[in-house]
Amino acid sequence: MTPILDACCGSKMFWFDKENPQVTFMDKREANYSLGTYPTKDGDKERLLTVSPDVVADFRSMPFDDNRFYMVVFDPPHLIYAGKDSWLAKKYGTLNRDTWQDDLRQGFAECMRVLKPNGTLIFKWNTEQIPMNKVLPLCSHKPLFGDKRSKTRWIVFMKD
């Protein structure tokens, strides 16, 4: 197995190498979406979004042994308000409006469970709909460092 887990890979948007052999890409969905068309000099072209993980599983219950990965990337859906068939929901996924706090709490716990001791958790969050001060208390570990100013935040944790 690989040393890195991306627990909510979606379409692997921020990866430079979307087929990186050091990463196990996981997501709860596997899908191809059309996001409409855009004009090109050769005519309209369809914009496609592909979610193609190595492992189809939910971040709240990961199918991996304890202490398995050196690094986990946790970029869960950050939207609670998005139309069911909107391009935002397709691209980023959505959280349940009623259970998002428990869902994220379980996700953080699972990320820490599958991390090796002294492993690194990279957490990505967008604060557009849910502020960071409502999210960070859901993790039992304190963050080491991260971005405190932009809407999209990157926070780093280490498992003790």
N, C-alpha and C positions, 0 to 999 in steps of 0.2 A: 504494500500500500504506500501511499504518498505521505510526505511529511506535513502537508498543508491541507486544510479543509476550508472550502468556501461554503458555508452552511445555508446560504440563500442566494445562489449564484444568478438567478434570473437569466438575462441574456448576456451575462459576463461583461457588462458595459465598461467597467473601469480596468479590466485586464488588458495588458499589452499583448499577451499571448493567450488567446481564448482556449487553446488546447495544451496549456502548460502541463507537461507530464509529472510535475511535482505537486499538482493540485488535484484533489478529489472535489469535483463540482457537484453540489447537492441542491436540489430545489424540490418543492412539493408538487410542482407542475412540470409537464413536458408539453410544449405547444408551439405552433406556428401561428402568428397573428399578422394580419394585414393592417398597417397603420395608414392606409390611404395611398394616394399617388403624389408624385412631385414632378414638375416639368423638367425635361432635359432637352438638349438640342436635337435628340433623336426621338422625341415624343415623351409622353408621360411614362414614368417608371413607378412600379409598385414598391412601397416601403414595407419591408418585412421585418418582423421581430421573431427571433427563434429562441425558445427556452429549451435547451437540450442538456440536462445534467447527466453526470455519470451515474448518480444515485438519486432515485425519486423517493424522497422522505420529508417529513415535517421536522422543522427545527426544534419543536417541542419534545420530540421523541426520536433521537438519532440512533440509527442502527449500527453503532460503532462501540467497541470496547472502551472502558475507562482508560485514561492516560494514553491515548492513541496518537495524537497529533502534536507536533512542535508549535504549530501556529493554526489559529482558527480566525477566519474572516467572517464577521457577523454583520450583514447588511440587510436587516429585515425590512419588510414593507413599512413605510412610515406614514401612509395615508389611511385615515379613517373616513374621509369624505371624498369619494370619487364615484362617478357613475359606473355601474356594473360592467358595461361594455365600452367604457371610455378608453382612450389610448393611454391615459395615466394609469388606470387599473391594470391594463395589459402589460405596460412597460415596467411598473414598479410593484404591482400587487397591492393588496389592501389588508388592513388589520380589521378585526371585528370590533365595532364600536363599543360593545358591551364587555368584551373580555381581553382587550388589547394589553392591559397591564399584567394580568395573569399569564397571557401568552408570552410576552416579552420576558417576564420573570422566569418562566420555564425555559425559554430560549437561552437566556444567560446561564442558567444552571446547567443546561445540557452542553453549552460551549465549554464551560469550565470543567465539566465531567470528562469530556473527551480530550481535553488538553493534558499534555504531560506536565509534571511538576516543573515550574519555572518556564512553562510555555507562554506564548504571547497571544492575546486576543486583540484583534483589530476590529473596532466597532465603528460602523458608519451610520450616521443618522442625519436626516433632514428635519429641521425644526419648523417647517412651514405650518403644520397642523398641530403638532404636539411638541411643546418646549422640552429642551434637554433636562431642565430641573425636575420634570415629571418622569423622565426615563432613567436617569442615572441611579436613583434610589432602588430601582428594580434589580440591580446587580449587587450581589453580596460582596464583591470585591471593589476596592477603591481604584479609580483610574490613576495611572501614572502621569500621563500628559496627553494633550490633544489641543485641537483648535477650539477656541472659545468665542470666536467672533462671527464667522460666516454662518449662513443658513445650513450648509452641509458640513457636518462635523465629523472628524476622524479622532477617535479616542483610543488610547492604548492601555491595556490591562496586562498584568502578569499573574499567573496562577502561583500561589505560594505552596 
